[in-house]
Amino acid sequence: MQHSTARYLIFFQYAGTKYSGVMKTPADQAVEGVENHLESAVRKLKPVNEVSVSISSRTDTGVHALCNSAHVDIQRRADKPPLLEQTLVDALNFHLKAEPIRITRAYRVQSDFHARYQAISRTYVYRFALGLRHHTEMPVTERDLCWALRDTRLNIDAMQEASALLIGTHDFSTFRALNSETPFKNPVKTLESARLEPGVSFSQRHFHRDIQFWELTFKSRSFLYRQVRRMTGALVAVGQGRLSVSQIQELLKARDSLAFPNNLTAPAHGLFLTNVQYRETGKNWHYTYIMFGQPHYSFFM
């Protein structure tokens, strides 16, 4: 008996606080990954095939995403046609309703499409706030979503000068943390942009306390393990006067993970994956650009 098989590219978002990260964890591990819940939701659709969700962009414990992506094959019985894209979104969200995970879009793609390898860029935003004596002073709407700093001001000019040094193609070995994949990962990456801008928060209009929000945005085709959090921690240290601009250059030149100063990595909870970008992903779907979880599409006509 023949079965109807379709591959879908799905975009999803999640609050990462309660998860071990986005990647699947073993059944005997107490804290699950986002992928565990995605695969569970797909299985509840009763596909014929074994379910395997292929994530495009890994995020660590406590890191959030407004836009991550993955592909999944869904094989239905011969008497059932492939699921419509919006039907798939609605069905998965029904089964995910108890979790802080939401499917935002789904698109049927060619059978050889790969969510990870065909992504042409990823964008991360790191959020931090100034003027908080303790993290408990953070508005409840920002709990676990922003790094609380005691500083009332930072040297923004120095931070911008230092961030400019990171742009371009470099060996980012110093800015990666070591893990089991380190020997197999090329440390040379091209950072397309690194910019510092004032941030915004819902609480600013309604919470009567002088809290300044800032955002660091980084864009590259791919990143090394904890690279964004290390770059953020180093740039904030420049703003605080704990590191100089020239020391950022020295860290880059060192090309040694162990040269990175201790206790300088920014915490996970301020980091968001906000954009996964693709090009030429199918017969009719020519170009996709995802920004802050809101897709914009161009089609061949």
Salt bridges, closest charged atoms under 4 A:
GLU32 OE1 - HIS37 NE2 3.19
GLU39 OE1 - LYS24 NZ 3.14
GLU39 OE1 - ARG43 NH2 3.29
ASP60 OD2 - ARG226 NE 2.92
ASP60 OD2 - ARG229 NH1 3.58
ASP73 OD1 - ARG7 NE 2.65
ASP79 OD1 - ARG77 NE 3.38
GLU99 OE1 - LYS18 NZ 2.99
GLU99 OE2 - HIS37 ND1 3.83
GLU137 OE2 - ARG133 NE 2.71
GLU142 OE1 - ARG127 NH1 2.68
ASP144 OD2 - ARG143 NE 3.74
GLU181 OE2 - ARG58 NH1 2.74
GLU181 OE1 - LYS185 NZ 3.88
GLU192 OE1 - LYS219 NZ 3.86
GLU197 OE1 - ARG195 NE 3.24
